[in-house]
Amino acid sequence: MNAALRAATIAEWRGLPDRKPRSDRWHAPGDLLPKLMQQLGLSERLQETEVIDAWKQIVGEFIASHSMPFSLKAGVLSVRVLQPALHYQFETISKVEILRKLKQRFGSKVIRDVRFRVG
C-alpha cells in the first residue's frame, strides 16, 4: 500500500483536518541541469572548454601550434602567443578572420572579442 494513501486513510479515520496534498516534486534531470549549472557557474566553464577544444579546427594547424587559448570571460577569449612577431601578425592580420570564425561557430553572445598575449 502507498504510504501517502495509508496516511490519508488513517487521518480520515481519526477525523483529522484535511492536509493539502503536496504537488509532485519530481523533475526530470534534463530540466534541472541547465539551471543548476547556471547557479554554480559551470555553463560558462563548459563554453570555455568547448572553445578551447575547437581552437585547432577553427584557426588551423599553424596558428594552433603557436598559440593556446587559456580563458573565456565575459565573451573575451584570451590567447597566449609564443613570440612577439606572431602576436603582431595575429593582432593585425588574423584577428578579424579568427573572430569571424569563432562567432560563426559559437555565436556572438559567447565570443565577443579575442585578445592575444605574449607568454
C-alpha positions as CSV (number, residue, x, y, z in Angstrom):
1,M,0.0,0.0,0.0
2,N,1.2,3.5,-0.8
3,A,2.5,5.4,2.3
4,A,0.7,8.6,1.3
5,L,-2.6,6.7,0.8
6,R,-2.2,4.9,4.1
7,A,-1.5,8.2,5.9
8,A,-4.6,9.8,4.3
9,T,-6.8,6.9,5.3
10,I,-5.6,6.9,8.9
11,A,-6.1,10.7,9.1
12,E,-9.6,10.4,7.7
13,W,-10.4,7.6,10.2
14,R,-9.2,9.6,13.1
15,G,-11.1,12.7,11.9
16,L,-8.1,14.9,11.5
17,P,-8.4,18.0,9.3
18,D,-7.5,17.5,5.7
19,R,-4.0,18.3,4.7
20,K,-3.3,19.9,1.4
21,P,-1.8,17.4,-1.0
22,R,1.8,18.2,-1.9
23,S,2.5,18.8,-5.5
24,D,4.7,16.3,-7.3
25,R,8.2,17.5,-6.7
26,W,9.8,15.2,-9.2
27,H,11.5,16.8,-12.1
28,A,13.5,15.4,-15.0
29,P,17.2,15.8,-14.6
30,G,17.3,17.5,-18.1
31,D,15.0,20.2,-16.8
32,L,17.1,20.9,-13.7
33,L,20.6,20.6,-15.0
34,P,20.8,23.9,-17.0
35,K,19.5,25.9,-14.1
36,L,21.9,24.1,-11.7
37,M,24.9,24.7,-14.0
38,Q,24.0,28.4,-14.3
39,Q,23.8,28.7,-10.5
40,L,27.2,27.0,-10.0
41,G,28.8,29.0,-12.8
42,L,29.5,25.8,-14.8
43,S,27.8,26.8,-18.0
44,E,30.5,29.4,-18.7
45,R,33.2,26.9,-17.9
46,L,31.6,24.4,-20.3
47,Q,31.6,27.0,-23.1
48,E,35.2,27.8,-22.3
49,T,36.2,24.2,-22.6
50,E,34.3,23.8,-25.9
51,V,36.1,26.8,-27.4
52,I,39.5,25.6,-26.3
53,D,38.8,22.1,-27.7
54,A,37.7,23.6,-31.1
55,W,40.6,26.1,-31.3
56,K,42.8,23.9,-33.6
57,Q,39.9,23.2,-36.0
58,I,38.9,26.9,-36.2
59,V,42.3,28.6,-36.7
60,G,44.3,25.9,-38.4
61,E,47.4,23.9,-37.7
62,F,50.0,26.7,-37.9
63,I,48.2,29.2,-35.6
64,A,47.2,26.4,-33.1
65,S,50.8,25.2,-32.9
66,H,52.0,28.7,-31.9
67,S,49.1,29.8,-29.6
68,M,46.9,28.5,-26.9
69,P,43.6,29.9,-25.6
70,F,43.5,29.9,-21.8
71,S,40.5,31.8,-20.7
72,L,37.0,32.9,-21.7
73,K,35.5,35.6,-19.5
74,A,32.6,37.9,-20.4
75,G,32.8,36.9,-24.0
76,V,36.5,37.7,-24.3
77,L,38.8,34.9,-25.4
78,S,42.4,35.3,-24.1
79,V,45.0,33.5,-26.2
80,R,48.7,33.1,-25.3
81,V,51.1,33.5,-28.3
82,L,54.7,32.3,-28.2
83,Q,56.5,35.2,-29.9
84,P,56.0,38.9,-30.3
85,A,56.2,38.7,-34.1
86,L,53.4,36.2,-34.1
87,H,51.4,38.4,-31.6
88,Y,51.7,41.3,-34.1
89,Q,50.6,39.1,-37.0
90,F,47.7,37.7,-35.2
91,E,46.6,41.0,-33.8
92,T,46.8,43.0,-37.0
93,I,46.2,40.4,-39.8
94,S,44.5,37.3,-38.5
95,K,42.3,38.6,-35.7
96,V,39.3,39.6,-37.8
97,E,39.2,36.3,-39.6
98,I,39.7,34.3,-36.3
99,L,36.9,36.3,-34.6
100,R,34.6,35.8,-37.5
101,K,35.1,32.0,-37.4
102,L,34.6,31.9,-33.7
103,K,31.4,33.9,-33.8
104,Q,30.1,31.8,-36.7
105,R,30.7,28.6,-34.7
106,F,29.8,29.7,-31.1
107,G,27.6,32.8,-31.6
108,S,28.3,36.4,-30.8
109,K,26.9,36.0,-27.3
110,V,29.7,33.5,-26.4
111,I,32.6,35.2,-28.2
112,R,32.7,39.0,-28.4
113,D,36.5,39.6,-28.8
114,V,39.8,37.8,-28.9
115,R,42.9,39.2,-27.1
116,F,46.4,37.9,-27.8
117,R,49.1,38.0,-25.2
118,V,52.8,37.1,-25.5
119,G,53.9,34.5,-23.0
